[in-house]
Amino acid sequence: MKYRYLNERNQLSHCLMLIITILSVVPLISCDDATVLGRNVYYNNNQCTLTEDETAIYFTCKTFSKIEYEEGEPVYYGSIAHIDDVYDADTINRVLILFHEYESGPMPADLDAWPGLQKREDGIYILTNIRIQGADAAEVRRSSNYPEEERDRAKERGFDARDFLRSLVEQSEIDDFPLTMEIRNPDFGSYPKRTVVDVYLHINGERISVTEKLFETRHAVPYSSGDHFQWGQEELDFQSWYRMLGIDDPVTPDVDESIPENE
């Protein structure tokens, strides 16, 4: 009887210690005064974050991303550790992507197509900055692409566009994991540490094209390699830009007035 009592007491003590630990750690992890030592730290196939405060260092983890195939084409799923990784409306930094699971078949031949390859226990991962395919948004810094008097106006629009994209990414969840996104059609970019991709978000059960949403809300225009959209103008001329590119404006498409409406 004595041993049974001691055993039950030990179990109760362990339970109380576990509850106290959980209650003490959770608020400290989210404390505004905490210092983030490192994101994208890994433990047992989990993506983790190290956080330190005056008392201790805490270790928080979440499950890795995944990869699927649709009609033979790979569909990648990536995640970011913090919303601040959305740098501006067409660039997201430090995206963790599962590129190849060892279980899924032979090693892909085009491994060199991705910068930042990382070989881990369960597969090949990439930690890379991504540029959203085909979108041209205002910069969040004062760009030399605009006249001096227009640079502050362009920068302000850059922050507005960035905050809009952040608000979308904050709502995106895949398999109940926050700050996740669907990634397709990776390609080489102009910079070695950045990959150009199509990005889709999953918000409240709806799959959303980031590029299309940016165009529809006037936070970006289709990219042109030879010209720069003048985001610093007082009145932005979107229709002229689309007309120059020879494509329809998704917000106010041009109408051929030479054809009567009743024909």
C-alpha positions as CSV (number, residue, x, y, z in Angstrom):
1,M,0.0,0.0,0.0
2,K,2.9,2.3,0.9
3,Y,4.6,1.7,-2.5
4,R,1.3,2.2,-4.4
5,Y,0.8,5.6,-2.6
6,L,4.4,6.6,-3.4
7,N,3.9,5.6,-7.1
8,E,0.6,7.6,-7.3
9,R,2.3,10.6,-5.6
10,N,5.2,10.5,-8.1
11,Q,2.8,10.4,-11.1
12,L,0.9,13.3,-9.6
13,S,4.1,15.2,-9.2
14,H,5.1,14.6,-12.7
15,C,1.8,15.8,-14.0
16,L,2.0,18.9,-11.9
17,M,5.5,19.6,-13.1
18,L,4.4,19.2,-16.7
19,I,1.5,21.5,-16.3
20,I,3.6,24.1,-14.6
21,T,6.2,23.9,-17.4
22,I,3.6,24.3,-20.1
23,L,2.0,27.3,-18.4
24,S,5.3,28.9,-17.7
25,V,6.8,28.3,-21.2
26,V,3.9,29.3,-23.4
27,P,3.6,32.9,-22.3
28,L,7.3,33.4,-22.3
29,I,7.7,32.2,-25.9
30,S,5.2,34.8,-27.0
31,C,6.6,37.6,-24.8
32,D,7.4,40.8,-26.6
33,D,10.6,41.1,-24.7
34,A,11.9,37.7,-25.9
35,T,14.9,37.5,-28.2
36,V,14.7,35.2,-31.2
37,L,18.1,33.5,-31.5
38,G,17.4,31.6,-34.7
39,R,14.7,30.4,-37.0
40,N,14.7,27.4,-39.2
41,V,16.5,25.3,-36.6
42,Y,15.7,21.6,-37.0
43,Y,15.0,18.8,-34.7
44,N,13.4,15.4,-35.5
45,N,12.2,16.6,-38.9
46,N,10.6,19.6,-37.4
47,Q,11.2,23.3,-38.2
48,C,11.9,25.1,-35.0
49,T,12.6,28.5,-33.4
50,L,15.0,29.2,-30.6
51,T,13.7,32.0,-28.3
52,E,15.5,33.4,-25.2
53,D,14.4,35.6,-22.4
54,E,15.9,36.4,-19.0
55,T,15.0,33.0,-17.6
56,A,15.8,30.4,-20.3
57,I,16.0,29.4,-23.9
58,Y,12.9,27.8,-25.4
59,F,12.5,25.5,-28.3
60,T,9.3,25.6,-30.4
61,C,8.7,23.4,-33.5
62,K,6.3,22.7,-36.3
63,T,6.0,20.0,-39.0
64,F,7.9,20.5,-42.2
65,S,6.4,21.3,-45.6
66,K,5.4,18.7,-48.2
67,I,5.5,18.0,-51.9
68,E,2.9,16.6,-54.2
69,Y,2.5,15.9,-57.9
70,E,-0.3,17.0,-60.2
71,E,-0.3,15.6,-63.7
72,G,3.4,14.9,-63.5
73,E,4.2,18.5,-62.4
74,P,5.6,19.0,-58.9
75,V,3.6,21.2,-56.5
76,Y,5.8,22.4,-53.6
77,Y,4.6,23.5,-50.2
78,G,6.7,26.0,-48.3
79,S,6.5,28.0,-45.1
80,I,8.1,31.0,-43.5
81,A,9.0,31.4,-39.8
82,H,7.7,35.0,-39.4
83,I,5.5,37.4,-41.3
84,D,8.4,39.8,-41.5
85,D,9.9,37.4,-44.1
86,V,7.4,38.9,-46.6
87,Y,9.9,41.6,-47.7
88,D,7.7,43.4,-50.2
89,A,4.7,42.7,-52.5
90,D,6.8,40.6,-54.9
91,T,9.5,39.1,-52.7
92,I,9.3,36.7,-49.8
93,N,12.5,35.8,-48.0
94,R,13.7,32.6,-46.2
95,V,11.0,30.3,-47.5
96,L,11.6,26.6,-46.4
97,I,10.6,24.2,-49.2
98,L,10.7,20.4,-49.3
99,F,12.2,19.8,-52.7
100,H,12.5,16.0,-52.8
101,E,11.4,13.3,-50.3
102,Y,13.6,10.2,-50.4
103,E,10.5,8.0,-50.5
104,S,9.2,9.6,-53.6
105,G,11.6,8.1,-56.1
106,P,15.0,8.7,-57.8
107,M,16.9,11.9,-57.1
108,P,15.8,14.6,-59.5
109,A,18.4,15.5,-62.2
110,D,17.9,19.3,-61.9
111,L,19.0,19.8,-58.3
112,D,21.2,22.6,-59.3
113,A,18.1,24.6,-60.4
114,W,17.6,25.6,-56.7
115,P,19.9,27.7,-54.6
116,G,20.3,26.9,-50.9
117,L,19.9,23.1,-51.1
118,Q,20.0,21.3,-47.7
119,K,20.3,17.5,-47.3
120,R,18.4,16.3,-44.3
121,E,17.3,13.0,-42.7
122,D,14.0,12.7,-44.7
123,G,14.8,14.5,-47.9
124,I,16.3,17.5,-49.8
125,Y,15.2,20.9,-48.6
126,I,15.7,24.4,-49.9
127,L,15.9,27.6,-47.9
128,T,15.6,30.4,-50.5
129,N,14.2,33.8,-51.1
130,I,11.5,33.8,-53.7
131,R,10.4,36.3,-56.3
132,I,6.8,36.1,-57.3
133,Q,6.6,35.3,-61.0
134,G,5.4,38.1,-63.4
135,A,4.5,40.7,-60.7
136,D,6.0,44.2,-60.5
137,A,5.2,46.0,-57.3
138,A,6.6,49.3,-55.8
139,E,9.7,49.0,-53.7
140,V,9.8,49.5,-50.0
141,R,13.0,51.5,-50.4
142,R,13.6,54.7,-52.3
143,S,14.3,53.5,-55.8
144,S,16.4,55.3,-58.4
145,N,13.9,54.2,-61.0
146,Y,11.8,57.3,-60.3
147,P,12.5,61.0,-60.3
148,E,13.5,62.4,-56.9
149,E,10.1,64.0,-56.2
150,E,8.3,60.7,-56.9
151,R,10.5,58.4,-54.8
152,D,8.8,58.9,-51.4
153,R,5.4,58.4,-53.0
154,A,6.6,55.1,-54.6
155,K,8.1,54.0,-51.3
156,E,4.8,54.6,-49.5
157,R,2.9,52.5,-52.1
158,G,5.5,49.8,-51.7
159,F,4.8,49.6,-47.9
160,D,1.0,49.5,-48.7
161,A,1.5,46.7,-51.1
162,R,3.8,44.8,-48.8
163,D,1.3,45.1,-45.9
164,F,-1.5,43.8,-48.2
165,L,0.5,40.7,-49.1
166,R,1.4,40.1,-45.4
167,S,-2.3,40.3,-44.5
168,L,-3.0,37.5,-47.1
169,V,0.0,35.3,-46.0
170,E,-1.1,35.6,-42.3
171,Q,-4.5,34.0,-43.3
172,S,-3.0,31.2,-45.4
173,E,-3.0,27.7,-43.9
174,I,-2.2,24.3,-45.4
175,D,-3.0,21.3,-43.3
176,D,-3.6,23.6,-40.3
177,F,0.0,25.0,-40.5
178,P,0.1,28.8,-40.6
179,L,2.3,31.0,-42.9
180,T,2.3,28.3,-45.6
181,M,2.0,28.6,-49.3
182,E,1.8,26.6,-52.5
183,I,4.7,27.0,-54.9
184,R,4.8,26.1,-58.6
185,N,7.0,26.5,-61.7
186,P,10.4,27.4,-60.0
187,D,12.8,29.0,-62.4
188,F,16.2,30.8,-62.3
189,G,16.1,34.5,-61.3
190,S,18.5,37.3,-61.9
191,Y,20.0,36.8,-58.4
192,P,21.8,33.6,-57.3
193,K,20.0,33.4,-53.9
194,R,16.5,34.0,-55.2
195,T,14.1,31.8,-57.2
196,V,11.3,32.9,-59.4
197,V,8.0,31.0,-58.7
198,D,4.2,31.1,-58.9
199,V,2.7,31.4,-55.4
200,Y,-0.8,30.4,-54.3
201,L,-2.3,30.9,-50.8
202,H,-5.0,28.8,-49.1
203,I,-7.4,31.0,-47.3
204,N,-10.6,29.7,-45.7
205,G,-10.7,26.8,-48.1
206,E,-10.1,28.9,-51.2
207,R,-6.9,28.7,-53.3
208,I,-5.8,32.2,-54.3
209,S,-3.2,33.2,-56.9
210,V,-1.0,35.9,-55.3
211,T,-0.2,37.4,-58.7
212,E,-3.8,37.7,-59.8
213,K,-4.8,39.1,-56.4
214,L,-2.1,41.8,-56.6
215,F,-3.2,42.8,-60.1
216,E,-6.9,43.0,-59.1
217,T,-6.1,45.2,-56.1
218,R,-3.7,47.4,-58.0
219,H,-0.8,46.5,-55.7
220,A,1.2,45.2,-58.7
221,V,1.3,45.2,-62.5
222,P,2.5,42.6,-64.9
223,Y,6.3,42.7,-65.1
224,S,8.1,44.0,-68.1
225,S,11.9,43.5,-68.5
226,G,12.4,46.6,-70.6
227,D,10.3,49.1,-68.7
228,H,9.5,50.2,-65.2
229,F,6.0,51.1,-64.0
230,Q,6.1,54.5,-62.5
231,W,4.8,53.9,-59.0
232,G,5.7,57.4,-58.0
233,Q,3.2,59.1,-60.2
234,E,0.5,61.2,-58.5
235,E,-2.1,59.4,-60.6
236,L,-1.2,55.9,-61.6
237,D,-2.0,55.1,-65.3
238,F,-2.7,51.3,-65.2
239,Q,-4.6,51.2,-68.5
240,S,-1.7,52.7,-70.5
241,W,0.6,50.1,-69.0
242,Y,-1.7,47.2,-70.0
243,R,-2.2,48.7,-73.4
244,M,1.6,48.9,-73.9
245,L,2.0,45.2,-72.9
246,G,-0.9,44.2,-75.2
247,I,-2.9,42.4,-72.5
248,D,-6.3,43.1,-70.9
249,D,-6.5,45.1,-67.7
250,P,-8.2,42.8,-65.1
251,V,-9.9,45.7,-63.4
252,T,-11.0,47.9,-66.3
253,P,-10.6,46.1,-69.6
254,D,-10.5,48.1,-72.7
255,V,-13.7,48.1,-74.8
256,D,-13.6,48.3,-78.6
257,E,-16.0,51.2,-79.1
258,S,-16.0,50.7,-82.9
259,I,-18.4,47.7,-82.5
260,P,-22.0,48.6,-81.6
261,E,-23.1,46.9,-78.4
262,N,-26.3,45.5,-80.0
263,E,-24.4,43.6,-82.7
